[in-house]
Amino acid sequence: MLEYAGSQRAGLRAEREAPGLLSIVRSLDWILLLGIAGLVVVGLWGVAGVTKFAIPNDPSYYLNRQILYACVGGVVLVAAALVDPDLYRRYWRAIFIGTAVVIAGVLLIGHAARGSTRWISLGFFTFQPSEFGKLLFVLALAGMLAERQRIVGAWATTLRVVGLGLVPVVLVFAQPDLGTALVYLAALGAILFVAGVPWRHLAVLGGAVVFIAVGVLWAGPAAGVSVLKSYQQQRLTCFTHPSTCSVAARYNVEQSITTVGSGQTLGRGLNGATQVNLGFLPESQTDFVFAGFAEQRGFVGAALLLGLYLLVLWRGLRVITVARDLFSAVVAGGIVVALLFQIFVNVGMTMGIAPITGIPLPFVSVGGSSLIANLAAMGVLLAICARGRVSRYSRRR
């Protein structure tokens, strides 16, 4: 189990002194906050470029919408940073049930697009519940583990957490949204690890994942049973055996690799980025936004973006070490690993080192749900850090 500020008192409920607002503000991780702000600014910079010619006669259409989402997300971040994370621990059951019900509701009343039903339309805003579910999923499972921290090493605890976690995973997979379901699984693995689940449990669960993957990707199709949609199978097949794919099936990833390479050192600029401007790069503002950004801003711009990601991930991992209790440490671990997984898969698929899954690039891909949900998660991370520091300072006095 990773060490955190409350490790010495695992199994005991830490004393909850309500710190003042000034103490919370002083204890915020300002480096993390600056890193988040930098990502939002660079993301808006990227959106301004890759969407400049997307809407004729309105080059700022997507940028203006993204700025609005960023403002809303900023308010949500501040609100989340000021809320005591212990509130989520107390109401983890309500959080889980609400999350599962809303995600399940997508299958009934959701808005279908491109073969998937992932969105709910409210008229003025269409949102994707599974994006917000990434954070709520972590909060709920962390609350369950916090209640059972004295018996966290028991098989019953591990199986209950996994069983509960698979509910939203299956619901998201059924939309179908394989990429987001994998993000949930990555967060679940981080939650179990940070909570201190024994290695033998993790090894058995890892073996089960491999067994299921083999069944879904090989044994099932060989027997005539297909769990994945045809386009999902095609994406995975093109990644593992690219020589067997048709030209049409390889088009997206080949254009993406070409786009990344064409940026060279300083980029081709907004007007010279032919891959983006002429429509050769598919989904240039969502799934493959990193490739479009790399073409326009080059290696320097891509390195700046990845450097900011590295800064945020580093500070996020540090939050685990200052968390005041098991619940806070598990939440921080789940948030950071989920963010890392999304960054790795999205950037990797644009360069052909990861399969195409449709996972958006955090803070950069166009879309309100992803941006607001990620900023909310960062707000929770800041709250955990601030209260952990205040708690540590109080114990030293």
C-alpha positions as YAML, in Angstrom:
chain: A
units: angstrom
residues:
- id: 1
  name: MET
  ca: [0.00, 0.00, 0.00]
- id: 2
  name: LEU
  ca: [1.28, 3.49, -0.79]
- id: 3
  name: GLU
  ca: [2.18, 5.59, 2.21]
- id: 4
  name: TYR
  ca: [0.02, 8.60, 2.92]
- id: 5
  name: ALA
  ca: [-0.30, 11.02, 5.82]
- id: 6
  name: GLY
  ca: [-2.95, 8.93, 7.58]
- id: 7
  name: SER
  ca: [-1.23, 5.56, 7.16]
- id: 8
  name: GLN
  ca: [-0.08, 5.45, 10.76]
- id: 9
  name: ARG
  ca: [-3.71, 5.64, 11.86]
- id: 10
  name: ALA
  ca: [-5.21, 3.24, 9.35]
- id: 11
  name: GLY
  ca: [-8.25, 1.68, 10.90]
- id: 12
  name: LEU
  ca: [-8.93, 4.72, 13.08]
- id: 13
  name: ARG
  ca: [-11.09, 7.59, 12.02]
- id: 14
  name: ALA
  ca: [-9.01, 10.73, 11.86]
- id: 15
  name: GLU
  ca: [-10.13, 13.68, 13.92]
- id: 16
  name: ARG
  ca: [-12.14, 16.05, 11.76]
- id: 17
  name: GLU
  ca: [-11.51, 19.64, 12.69]
- id: 18
  name: ALA
  ca: [-13.28, 22.02, 10.37]
- id: 19
  name: PRO
  ca: [-10.46, 24.21, 8.99]
- id: 20
  name: GLY
  ca: [-11.14, 27.80, 8.07]
- id: 21
  name: LEU
  ca: [-11.43, 28.94, 4.48]
- id: 22
  name: LEU
  ca: [-8.17, 30.87, 4.74]
- id: 23
  name: SER
  ca: [-6.35, 27.75, 5.92]
- id: 24
  name: ILE
  ca: [-7.72, 25.76, 2.99]
- id: 25
  name: VAL
  ca: [-6.67, 28.39, 0.47]
- id: 26
  name: ARG
  ca: [-3.18, 28.63, 1.95]
- id: 27
  name: SER
  ca: [-2.80, 24.86, 1.86]
- id: 28
  name: LEU
  ca: [-3.76, 24.42, -1.79]
- id: 29
  name: ASP
  ca: [-1.15, 22.96, -4.12]
- id: 30
  name: TRP
  ca: [-0.60, 26.07, -6.18]
- id: 31
  name: ILE
  ca: [1.86, 24.30, -8.49]
- id: 32
  name: LEU
  ca: [-0.83, 21.75, -9.34]
- id: 33
  name: LEU
  ca: [-3.35, 24.55, -9.85]
- id: 34
  name: LEU
  ca: [-0.97, 26.39, -12.18]
- id: 35
  name: GLY
  ca: [-0.38, 23.18, -14.11]
- id: 36
  name: ILE
  ca: [-4.14, 22.70, -14.55]
- id: 37
  name: ALA
  ca: [-4.54, 26.31, -15.67]
- id: 38
  name: GLY
  ca: [-1.70, 25.81, -18.13]
- id: 39
  name: LEU
  ca: [-3.39, 22.74, -19.60]
- id: 40
  name: VAL
  ca: [-6.67, 24.60, -20.05]
- id: 41
  name: VAL
  ca: [-4.91, 27.52, -21.77]
- id: 42
  name: VAL
  ca: [-2.88, 25.26, -24.06]
- id: 43
  name: GLY
  ca: [-6.03, 23.24, -24.77]
- id: 44
  name: LEU
  ca: [-7.88, 26.38, -25.84]
- id: 45
  name: TRP
  ca: [-4.87, 27.36, -27.95]
- id: 46
  name: GLY
  ca: [-5.02, 23.97, -29.64]
- id: 47
  name: VAL
  ca: [-8.79, 24.13, -30.19]
- id: 48
  name: ALA
  ca: [-8.45, 27.59, -31.74]
- id: 49
  name: GLY
  ca: [-6.09, 26.13, -34.33]
- id: 50
  name: VAL
  ca: [-7.61, 22.77, -35.23]
- id: 51
  name: THR
  ca: [-11.16, 24.15, -35.52]
- id: 52
  name: LYS
  ca: [-10.36, 27.39, -37.33]
- id: 53
  name: PHE
  ca: [-11.68, 26.09, -40.65]
- id: 54
  name: ALA
  ca: [-14.22, 23.61, -39.27]
- id: 55
  name: ILE
  ca: [-17.21, 25.97, -39.58]
- id: 56
  name: PRO
  ca: [-17.27, 28.19, -42.70]
- id: 57
  name: ASN
  ca: [-17.46, 31.90, -41.88]
- id: 58
  name: ASP
  ca: [-17.23, 31.22, -38.15]
- id: 59
  name: PRO
  ca: [-13.64, 30.34, -37.17]
- id: 60
  name: SER
  ca: [-14.31, 30.88, -33.45]
- id: 61
  name: TYR
  ca: [-17.42, 28.70, -33.15]
- id: 62
  name: TYR
  ca: [-15.80, 25.80, -31.29]
- id: 63
  name: LEU
  ca: [-13.36, 28.01, -29.42]
- id: 64
  name: ASN
  ca: [-16.15, 30.15, -27.97]
- id: 65
  name: ARG
  ca: [-18.02, 27.06, -26.83]
- id: 66
  name: GLN
  ca: [-14.88, 25.60, -25.30]
- id: 67
  name: ILE
  ca: [-14.15, 28.84, -23.46]
- id: 68
  name: LEU
  ca: [-17.66, 28.71, -22.00]
- id: 69
  name: TYR
  ca: [-17.11, 25.10, -20.89]
- id: 70
  name: ALA
  ca: [-13.77, 26.08, -19.37]
- id: 71
  name: CYS
  ca: [-15.44, 28.87, -17.37]
- id: 72
  name: VAL
  ca: [-18.13, 26.52, -16.09]
- id: 73
  name: GLY
  ca: [-15.46, 23.93, -15.29]
- id: 74
  name: GLY
  ca: [-13.43, 26.55, -13.44]
- id: 75
  name: VAL
  ca: [-16.40, 27.33, -11.20]
- id: 76
  name: VAL
  ca: [-16.93, 23.61, -10.58]
- id: 77
  name: LEU
  ca: [-13.21, 23.22, -9.75]
- id: 78
  name: VAL
  ca: [-13.33, 26.00, -7.17]
- id: 79
  name: ALA
  ca: [-16.50, 24.59, -5.62]
- id: 80
  name: ALA
  ca: [-15.02, 21.07, -5.46]
- id: 81
  name: ALA
  ca: [-11.80, 22.38, -3.93]
- id: 82
  name: LEU
  ca: [-13.76, 24.00, -1.09]
- id: 83
  name: VAL
  ca: [-15.89, 20.95, -0.29]
- id: 84
  name: ASP
  ca: [-14.58, 18.58, 2.37]
- id: 85
  name: PRO
  ca: [-13.97, 15.19, 0.66]
- id: 86
  name: ASP
  ca: [-15.35, 13.49, 3.75]
- id: 87
  name: LEU
  ca: [-18.80, 14.49, 2.50]
- id: 88
  name: TYR
  ca: [-18.41, 12.10, -0.43]
- id: 89
  name: ARG
  ca: [-17.32, 9.32, 1.90]
- id: 90
  name: ARG
  ca: [-20.48, 9.64, 3.97]
- id: 91
  name: TYR
  ca: [-22.78, 9.53, 0.95]
- id: 92
  name: TRP
  ca: [-20.92, 7.07, -1.25]
- id: 93
  name: ARG
  ca: [-24.00, 4.81, -1.59]
- id: 94
  name: ALA
  ca: [-26.12, 7.65, -2.97]
- id: 95
  name: ILE
  ca: [-23.29, 8.64, -5.31]
- id: 96
  name: PHE
  ca: [-22.97, 5.10, -6.66]
- id: 97
  name: ILE
  ca: [-26.71, 4.52, -7.11]
- id: 98
  name: GLY
  ca: [-27.18, 7.91, -8.78]
- id: 99
  name: THR
  ca: [-24.26, 7.29, -11.14]
- id: 100
  name: ALA
  ca: [-25.45, 3.81, -12.11]
- id: 101
  name: VAL
  ca: [-29.03, 4.99, -12.66]
- id: 102
  name: VAL
  ca: [-28.02, 7.91, -14.89]
- id: 103
  name: ILE
  ca: [-25.61, 5.80, -16.97]
- id: 104
  name: ALA
  ca: [-28.29, 3.13, -17.32]
- id: 105
  name: GLY
  ca: [-30.75, 5.84, -18.32]
- id: 106
  name: VAL
  ca: [-28.54, 6.68, -21.30]
- id: 107
  name: LEU
  ca: [-29.43, 3.32, -22.83]
- id: 108
  name: LEU
  ca: [-33.13, 4.20, -22.57]
- id: 109
  name: ILE
  ca: [-33.36, 7.92, -23.34]
- id: 110
  name: GLY
  ca: [-29.89, 8.71, -24.60]
- id: 111
  name: HIS
  ca: [-28.99, 10.44, -27.83]
- id: 112
  name: ALA
  ca: [-27.47, 8.10, -30.44]
- id: 113
  name: ALA
  ca: [-24.64, 9.22, -32.70]
- id: 114
  name: ARG
  ca: [-22.19, 7.24, -34.85]
- id: 115
  name: GLY
  ca: [-23.47, 3.90, -33.64]
- id: 116
  name: SER
  ca: [-23.22, 4.71, -29.93]
- id: 117
  name: THR
  ca: [-25.70, 5.96, -27.34]
- id: 118
  name: ARG
  ca: [-23.63, 7.98, -24.88]
- id: 119
  name: TRP
  ca: [-25.30, 11.38, -24.55]
- id: 120
  name: ILE
  ca: [-28.36, 12.83, -22.85]
- id: 121
  name: SER
  ca: [-29.81, 15.98, -24.34]
- id: 122
  name: LEU
  ca: [-31.18, 18.68, -22.04]
- id: 123
  name: GLY
  ca: [-32.06, 20.98, -24.89]
- id: 124
  name: PHE
  ca: [-29.49, 23.67, -24.17]
- id: 125
  name: PHE
  ca: [-26.72, 21.20, -23.38]
- id: 126
  name: THR
  ca: [-25.90, 17.63, -24.38]
- id: 127
  name: PHE
  ca: [-23.75, 15.85, -21.83]
- id: 128
  name: GLN
  ca: [-22.10, 12.47, -21.54]
- id: 129
  name: PRO
  ca: [-22.82, 10.91, -18.11]
- id: 130
  name: SER
  ca: [-19.99, 8.40, -18.37]
- id: 131
  name: GLU
  ca: [-17.48, 11.29, -18.35]
- id: 132
  name: PHE
  ca: [-18.75, 12.55, -15.00]
- id: 133
  name: GLY
  ca: [-19.07, 8.93, -13.89]
- id: 134
  name: LYS
  ca: [-15.29, 8.53, -13.96]
- id: 135
  name: LEU
  ca: [-14.99, 10.75, -10.88]
- id: 136
  name: LEU
  ca: [-18.17, 9.54, -9.16]
- id: 137
  name: PHE
  ca: [-17.11, 5.92, -9.74]
- id: 138
  name: VAL
  ca: [-13.85, 6.56, -7.86]
- id: 139
  name: LEU
  ca: [-15.60, 8.41, -5.01]
- id: 140
  name: ALA
  ca: [-18.13, 5.62, -4.50]
- id: 141
  name: LEU
  ca: [-15.67, 2.72, -4.47]
- id: 142
  name: ALA
  ca: [-13.27, 4.64, -2.23]
- id: 143
  name: GLY
  ca: [-16.13, 5.20, 0.22]
- id: 144
  name: MET
  ca: [-16.92, 1.50, 0.24]
- id: 145
  name: LEU
  ca: [-13.28, 0.62, 0.93]
- id: 146
  name: ALA
  ca: [-13.05, 3.24, 3.68]
- id: 147
  name: GLU
  ca: [-15.90, 1.52, 5.52]
- id: 148
  name: ARG
  ca: [-14.06, -1.80, 5.27]
- id: 149
  name: GLN
  ca: [-10.49, -0.65, 5.80]
- id: 150
  name: ARG
  ca: [-10.04, -2.96, 8.81]
- id: 151
  name: ILE
  ca: [-10.74, -5.98, 6.58]
- id: 152
  name: VAL
  ca: [-9.30, -4.64, 3.33]
- id: 153
  name: GLY
  ca: [-7.10, -7.75, 3.03]
- id: 154
  name: ALA
  ca: [-10.05, -10.15, 2.99]
- id: 155
  name: TRP
  ca: [-11.22, -11.76, -0.24]
- id: 156
  name: ALA
  ca: [-14.80, -10.78, 0.56]
- id: 157
  name: THR
  ca: [-13.86, -7.10, 0.51]
- id: 158
  name: THR
  ca: [-11.96, -7.38, -2.75]
- id: 159
  name: LEU
  ca: [-14.76, -9.27, -4.48]
- id: 160
  name: ARG
  ca: [-17.41, -6.84, -3.25]
- id: 161
  name: VAL
  ca: [-15.48, -3.86, -4.56]
- id: 162
  name: VAL
  ca: [-14.84, -5.53, -7.90]
- id: 163
  name: GLY
  ca: [-18.45, -6.68, -8.18]
- id: 164
  name: LEU
  ca: [-19.74, -3.20, -7.42]
- id: 165
  name: GLY
  ca: [-17.26, -1.61, -9.80]
- id: 166
  name: LEU
  ca: [-18.25, -3.87, -12.69]
- id: 167
  name: VAL
  ca: [-21.81, -2.53, -12.65]
- id: 168
  name: PRO
  ca: [-20.98, 0.86, -14.24]
- id: 169
  name: VAL
  ca: [-18.26, -0.76, -16.36]
- id: 170
  name: VAL
  ca: [-20.80, -3.10, -17.98]
- id: 171
  name: LEU
  ca: [-23.33, -0.28, -18.42]
- id: 172
  name: VAL
  ca: [-20.76, 1.91, -20.18]
- id: 173
  name: PHE
  ca: [-19.53, -1.00, -22.30]
- id: 174
  name: ALA
  ca: [-23.11, -1.63, -23.43]
- id: 175
  name: GLN
  ca: [-23.48, 1.89, -24.89]
- id: 176
  name: PRO
  ca: [-21.06, 0.76, -26.51]
- id: 177
  name: ASP
  ca: [-18.06, 2.71, -25.22]
- id: 178
  name: LEU
  ca: [-15.06, 0.40, -24.86]
- id: 179
  name: GLY
  ca: [-12.60, 3.23, -24.26]
- id: 180
  name: THR
  ca: [-14.42, 4.73, -21.28]
- id: 181
  name: ALA
  ca: [-15.06, 1.26, -19.85]
- id: 182
  name: LEU
  ca: [-11.29, 0.66, -19.93]
- id: 183
  name: VAL
  ca: [-10.75, 3.96, -18.07]
- id: 184
  name: TYR
  ca: [-13.10, 2.73, -15.35]
- id: 185
  name: LEU
  ca: [-11.16, -0.55, -15.12]
- id: 186
  name: ALA
  ca: [-7.84, 1.31, -14.86]
- id: 187
  name: ALA
  ca: [-9.26, 3.43, -12.04]
- id: 188
  name: LEU
  ca: [-10.56, 0.28, -10.32]
- id: 189
  name: GLY
  ca: [-7.09, -1.27, -10.43]
- id: 190
  name: ALA
  ca: [-5.56, 1.88, -8.93]
- id: 191
  name: ILE
  ca: [-8.19, 1.97, -6.19]
- id: 192
  name: LEU
  ca: [-7.44, -1.60, -5.12]
- id: 193
  name: PHE
  ca: [-3.68, -1.00, -5.21]
- id: 194
  name: VAL
  ca: [-3.69, 2.22, -3.20]
- id: 195
  name: ALA
  ca: [-6.13, 0.73, -0.67]
- id: 196
  name: GLY
  ca: [-3.59, -2.00, 0.11]
- id: 197
  name: VAL
  ca: [-5.34, -5.04, -1.36]
- id: 198
  name: PRO
  ca: [-2.92, -8.01, -1.10]
- id: 199
  name: TRP
  ca: [-0.73, -8.77, -4.10]
- id: 200
  name: ARG
  ca: [-2.18, -12.25, -4.46]
- id: 201
  name: HIS
  ca: [-5.63, -10.74, -4.94]
- id: 202
  name: LEU
  ca: [-4.30, -8.36, -7.58]
- id: 203
  name: ALA
  ca: [-2.50, -11.24, -9.32]
- id: 204
  name: VAL
  ca: [-5.65, -13.36, -9.46]
- id: 205
  name: LEU
  ca: [-7.69, -10.41, -10.75]
- id: 206
  name: GLY
  ca: [-5.00, -9.68, -13.34]
- id: 207
  name: GLY
  ca: [-5.15, -13.28, -14.51]
- id: 208
  name: ALA
  ca: [-8.92, -13.06, -14.76]
- id: 209
  name: VAL
  ca: [-8.64, -9.93, -16.91]
- id: 210
  name: VAL
  ca: [-6.22, -11.70, -19.26]
- id: 211
  name: PHE
  ca: [-8.52, -14.74, -19.44]
- id: 212
  name: ILE
  ca: [-11.54, -12.57, -20.27]
- id: 213
  name: ALA
  ca: [-9.58, -10.58, -22.84]
- id: 214
  name: VAL
  ca: [-8.48, -13.77, -24.60]
- id: 215
  name: GLY
  ca: [-12.06, -15.00, -24.61]
- id: 216
  name: VAL
  ca: [-13.45, -11.73, -25.99]
- id: 217
  name: LEU
  ca: [-10.74, -11.15, -28.59]
- id: 218
  name: TRP
  ca: [-9.92, -14.68, -29.73]
- id: 219
  name: ALA
  ca: [-11.87, -17.63, -28.32]
- id: 220
  name: GLY
  ca: [-15.29, -15.98, -28.64]
- id: 221
  name: PRO
  ca: [-14.96, -14.87, -32.28]
- id: 222
  name: ALA
  ca: [-13.43, -18.24, -33.19]
- id: 223
  name: ALA
  ca: [-16.55, -19.92, -31.80]
- id: 224
  name: GLY
  ca: [-18.86, -17.49, -33.59]
- id: 225
  name: VAL
  ca: [-19.66, -15.41, -30.51]
- id: 226
  name: SER
  ca: [-18.77, -11.72, -30.87]
- id: 227
  name: VAL
  ca: [-18.90, -9.54, -27.77]
- id: 228
  name: LEU
  ca: [-17.39, -6.50, -29.48]
- id: 229
  name: LYS
  ca: [-18.93, -4.55, -32.34]
- id: 230
  name: SER
  ca: [-17.41, -5.13, -35.77]
- id: 231
  name: TYR
  ca: [-15.68, -1.73, -35.82]
- id: 232
  name: GLN
  ca: [-14.19, -2.39, -32.37]
- id: 233
  name: GLN
  ca: [-12.82, -5.72, -33.51]
- id: 234
  name: GLN
  ca: [-11.42, -4.08, -36.61]
- id: 235
  name: ARG
  ca: [-9.62, -1.42, -34.57]
- id: 236
  name: LEU
  ca: [-7.96, -4.02, -32.35]
- id: 237
  name: THR
  ca: [-7.09, -6.26, -35.30]
- id: 238
  name: CYS
  ca: [-5.50, -3.34, -37.16]
- id: 239
  name: PHE
  ca: [-3.40, -2.57, -34.10]
- id: 240
  name: THR
  ca: [-2.15, -6.12, -33.51]
- id: 241
  name: HIS
  ca: [-1.96, -7.21, -37.18]
- id: 242
  name: PRO
  ca: [-1.84, -4.06, -39.34]
- id: 243
  name: SER
  ca: [-0.72, -6.00, -42.44]
- id: 244
  name: THR
  ca: [-4.06, -7.84, -42.52]
- id: 245
  name: CYS
  ca: [-6.16, -4.66, -42.55]
- id: 246
  name: SER
  ca: [-7.58, -3.00, -45.62]
- id: 247
  name: VAL
  ca: [-6.46, 0.44, -46.72]
- id: 248
  name: ALA
  ca: [-9.76, 1.90, -45.52]
- id: 249
  name: ALA
  ca: [-9.38, 0.31, -42.07]
- id: 250
  name: ARG
  ca: [-5.85, 1.70, -41.69]
- id: 251
  name: TYR
  ca: [-6.75, 5.15, -42.98]
- id: 252
  name: ASN
  ca: [-7.36, 6.90, -39.65]
- id: 253
  name: VAL
  ca: [-4.18, 5.83, -37.91]
- id: 254
  name: GLU
  ca: [-1.99, 6.29, -41.00]
- id: 255
  name: GLN
  ca: [-3.28, 9.81, -41.52]
- id: 256
  name: SER
  ca: [-2.73, 10.53, -37.83]
- id: 257
  name: ILE
  ca: [0.88, 9.33, -37.91]
- id: 258
  name: THR
  ca: [1.49, 11.38, -41.05]
- id: 259
  name: THR
  ca: [-0.04, 14.44, -39.40]
- id: 260
  name: VAL
  ca: [2.12, 14.15, -36.27]
- id: 261
  name: GLY
  ca: [5.28, 13.78, -38.33]
- id: 262
  name: SER
  ca: [4.48, 16.65, -40.67]
- id: 263
  name: GLY
  ca: [4.65, 19.14, -37.81]
- id: 264
  name: GLN
  ca: [8.40, 18.62, -37.43]
- id: 265
  name: THR
  ca: [10.06, 20.96, -34.91]
- id: 266
  name: LEU
  ca: [8.11, 24.21, -34.94]
- id: 267
  name: GLY
  ca: [4.92, 23.16, -36.69]
- id: 268
  name: ARG
  ca: [3.33, 24.23, -39.96]
- id: 269
  name: GLY
  ca: [1.16, 26.95, -38.46]
- id: 270
  name: LEU
  ca: [-2.58, 27.38, -38.76]
- id: 271
  name: ASN
  ca: [-2.72, 28.09, -42.49]
- id: 272
  name: GLY
  ca: [-0.05, 25.57, -43.51]
- id: 273
  name: ALA
  ca: [-1.49, 22.56, -41.67]
- id: 274
  name: THR
  ca: [-2.94, 20.84, -44.74]
- id: 275
  name: GLN
  ca: [-3.78, 17.56, -43.00]
- id: 276
  name: VAL
  ca: [-6.16, 19.38, -40.65]
- id: 277
  name: ASN
  ca: [-7.37, 22.16, -42.93]
- id: 278
  name: LEU
  ca: [-8.14, 19.94, -45.91]
- id: 279
  name: GLY
  ca: [-9.88, 17.28, -43.86]
- id: 280
  name: PHE
  ca: [-7.38, 14.44, -44.33]
- id: 281
  name: LEU
  ca: [-7.14, 13.94, -40.57]
- id: 282
  name: PRO
  ca: [-10.40, 12.42, -39.21]
- id: 283
  name: GLU
  ca: [-11.90, 13.67, -35.94]
- id: 284
  name: SER
  ca: [-9.23, 16.36, -35.73]
- id: 285
  name: GLN
  ca: [-11.01, 18.18, -32.90]
- id: 286
  name: THR
  ca: [-11.82, 15.18, -30.69]
- id: 287
  name: ASP
  ca: [-10.13, 11.76, -30.91]
- id: 288
  name: PHE
  ca: [-7.13, 12.91, -32.97]
- id: 289
  name: VAL
  ca: [-6.78, 16.43, -31.64]
- id: 290
  name: PHE
  ca: [-3.21, 15.72, -30.47]
- id: 291
  name: ALA
  ca: [-2.17, 14.91, -34.04]
- id: 292
  name: GLY
  ca: [-3.72, 18.14, -35.33]
- id: 293
  name: PHE
  ca: [-2.06, 20.12, -32.54]
- id: 294
  name: ALA
  ca: [1.31, 18.51, -33.31]
- id: 295
  name: GLU
  ca: [1.02, 19.40, -37.00]
- id: 296
  name: GLN
  ca: [0.25, 23.05, -36.28]
- id: 297
  name: ARG
  ca: [2.57, 23.59, -33.28]
- id: 298
  name: GLY
  ca: [5.26, 20.99, -33.98]
- id: 299
  name: PHE
  ca: [7.47, 19.12, -31.54]
- id: 300
  name: VAL
  ca: [7.86, 22.21, -29.36]
- id: 301
  name: GLY
  ca: [4.12, 22.60, -28.86]
- id: 302
  name: ALA
  ca: [3.60, 18.87, -28.29]
- id: 303
  name: ALA
  ca: [6.45, 18.82, -25.74]
- id: 304
  name: LEU
  ca: [4.89, 21.78, -23.93]
- id: 305
  name: LEU
  ca: [1.55, 19.97, -23.69]
- id: 306
  name: LEU
  ca: [3.11, 16.70, -22.53]
- id: 307
  name: GLY
  ca: [5.27, 18.58, -20.04]
- id: 308
  name: LEU
  ca: [2.18, 20.13, -18.46]
- id: 309
  name: TYR
  ca: [0.57, 16.69, -18.26]
- id: 310
  name: LEU
  ca: [3.68, 15.39, -16.53]
- id: 311
  name: LEU
  ca: [3.59, 18.26, -14.04]
- id: 312
  name: VAL
  ca: [-0.06, 17.64, -13.16]
- id: 313
  name: LEU
  ca: [0.46, 13.88, -12.82]
- id: 314
  name: TRP
  ca: [3.53, 14.38, -10.61]
- id: 315
  name: ARG
  ca: [1.73, 16.76, -8.29]
- id: 316
  name: GLY
  ca: [-1.28, 14.45, -8.31]
- id: 317
  name: LEU
  ca: [0.83, 11.54, -7.11]
- id: 318
  name: ARG
  ca: [2.20, 13.76, -4.35]
- id: 319
  name: VAL
  ca: [-1.36, 14.38, -3.18]
- id: 320
  name: ILE
  ca: [-1.62, 10.69, -2.26]
- id: 321
  name: THR
  ca: [1.28, 11.09, 0.18]
- id: 322
  name: VAL
  ca: [-0.36, 13.99, 2.03]
- id: 323
  name: ALA
  ca: [-3.89, 12.57, 2.13]
- id: 324
  name: ARG
  ca: [-5.24, 12.56, 5.67]
- id: 325
  name: ASP
  ca: [-7.00, 9.16, 5.49]
- id: 326
  name: LEU
  ca: [-7.50, 6.04, 3.41]
- id: 327
  name: PHE
  ca: [-10.53, 7.39, 1.58]
- id: 328
  name: SER
  ca: [-8.70, 10.51, 0.38]
- id: 329
  name: ALA
  ca: [-5.63, 8.55, -0.69]
- id: 330
  name: VAL
  ca: [-7.71, 6.06, -2.69]
- id: 331
  name: VAL
  ca: [-9.66, 8.83, -4.41]
- id: 332
  name: ALA
  ca: [-6.45, 10.65, -5.35]
- id: 333
  name: GLY
  ca: [-4.92, 7.46, -6.71]
- id: 334
  name: GLY
  ca: [-7.99, 6.64, -8.79]
- id: 335
  name: ILE
  ca: [-8.19, 10.14, -10.26]
- id: 336
  name: VAL
  ca: [-4.50, 10.29, -11.19]
- id: 337
  name: VAL
  ca: [-4.36, 6.83, -12.78]
- id: 338
  name: ALA
  ca: [-7.56, 7.43, -14.75]
- id: 339
  name: LEU
  ca: [-6.06, 10.68, -16.07]
- id: 340
  name: LEU
  ca: [-2.76, 8.98, -16.92]
- id: 341
  name: PHE
  ca: [-4.54, 6.16, -18.74]
- id: 342
  name: GLN
  ca: [-6.55, 8.59, -20.87]
- id: 343
  name: ILE
  ca: [-3.48, 10.62, -21.81]
- id: 344
  name: PHE
  ca: [-1.41, 7.55, -22.69]
- id: 345
  name: VAL
  ca: [-4.08, 5.88, -24.80]
- id: 346
  name: ASN
  ca: [-5.14, 9.02, -26.67]
- id: 347
  name: VAL
  ca: [-1.63, 10.21, -27.46]
- id: 348
  name: GLY
  ca: [-0.52, 6.64, -28.15]
- id: 349
  name: MET
  ca: [-3.26, 5.94, -30.66]
- id: 350
  name: THR
  ca: [-2.37, 9.07, -32.67]
- id: 351
  name: MET
  ca: [1.14, 7.62, -33.13]
- id: 352
  name: GLY
  ca: [0.12, 3.99, -33.64]
- id: 353
  name: ILE
  ca: [1.43, 2.67, -30.30]
- id: 354
  name: ALA
  ca: [-2.05, 2.11, -28.81]
- id: 355
  name: PRO
  ca: [-5.32, 0.92, -30.38]
- id: 356
  name: ILE
  ca: [-7.98, 3.44, -31.37]
- id: 357
  name: THR
  ca: [-10.58, 3.51, -28.61]
- id: 358
  name: GLY
  ca: [-12.25, 6.92, -28.87]
- id: 359
  name: ILE
  ca: [-10.92, 8.22, -25.54]
- id: 360
  name: PRO
  ca: [-10.77, 12.07, -25.61]
- id: 361
  name: LEU
  ca: [-7.58, 13.92, -24.75]
- id: 362
  name: PRO
  ca: [-8.12, 15.51, -21.30]
- id: 363
  name: PHE
  ca: [-8.40, 19.32, -21.29]
- id: 364
  name: VAL
  ca: [-7.84, 19.52, -25.06]
- id: 365
  name: SER
  ca: [-10.49, 17.56, -27.01]
- id: 366
  name: VAL
  ca: [-13.55, 19.60, -27.91]
- id: 367
  name: GLY
  ca: [-16.48, 18.78, -25.64]
- id: 368
  name: GLY
  ca: [-18.04, 20.17, -22.50]
- id: 369
  name: SER
  ca: [-18.56, 16.92, -20.60]
- id: 370
  name: SER
  ca: [-14.92, 15.86, -20.71]
- id: 371
  name: LEU
  ca: [-13.53, 19.30, -19.82]
- id: 372
  name: ILE
  ca: [-15.94, 20.02, -16.97]
- id: 373
  name: ALA
  ca: [-15.62, 16.50, -15.52]
- id: 374
  name: ASN
  ca: [-11.81, 16.66, -15.59]
- id: 375
  name: LEU
  ca: [-11.79, 20.06, -13.91]
- id: 376
  name: ALA
  ca: [-14.17, 18.73, -11.25]
- id: 377
  name: ALA
  ca: [-11.77, 15.84, -10.62]
- id: 378
  name: MET
  ca: [-8.88, 18.29, -10.28]
- id: 379
  name: GLY
  ca: [-10.94, 20.26, -7.77]
- id: 380
  name: VAL
  ca: [-11.41, 17.15, -5.65]
- id: 381
  name: LEU
  ca: [-7.67, 16.49, -5.90]
- id: 382
  name: LEU
  ca: [-6.92, 20.01, -4.67]
- id: 383
  name: ALA
  ca: [-9.39, 19.58, -1.79]
- id: 384
  name: ILE
  ca: [-7.69, 16.35, -0.70]
- id: 385
  name: CYS
  ca: [-4.29, 18.02, -0.78]
- id: 386
  name: ALA
  ca: [-5.39, 21.11, 1.15]
- id: 387
  name: ARG
  ca: [-7.14, 19.20, 3.93]
- id: 388
  name: GLY
  ca: [-4.30, 16.72, 4.17]
- id: 389
  name: ARG
  ca: [-1.82, 19.53, 4.69]
- id: 390
  name: VAL
  ca: [-4.05, 21.24, 7.24]
- id: 391
  name: SER
  ca: [-4.48, 17.94, 9.12]
- id: 392
  name: ARG
  ca: [-0.74, 17.29, 9.13]
- id: 393
  name: TYR
  ca: [-0.03, 20.80, 10.40]
- id: 394
  name: SER
  ca: [-2.65, 20.43, 13.17]
- id: 395
  name: ARG
  ca: [-1.08, 17.19, 14.43]
- id: 396
  name: ARG
  ca: [2.36, 18.81, 14.61]
- id: 397
  name: ARG
  ca: [1.19, 21.63, 16.84]
...
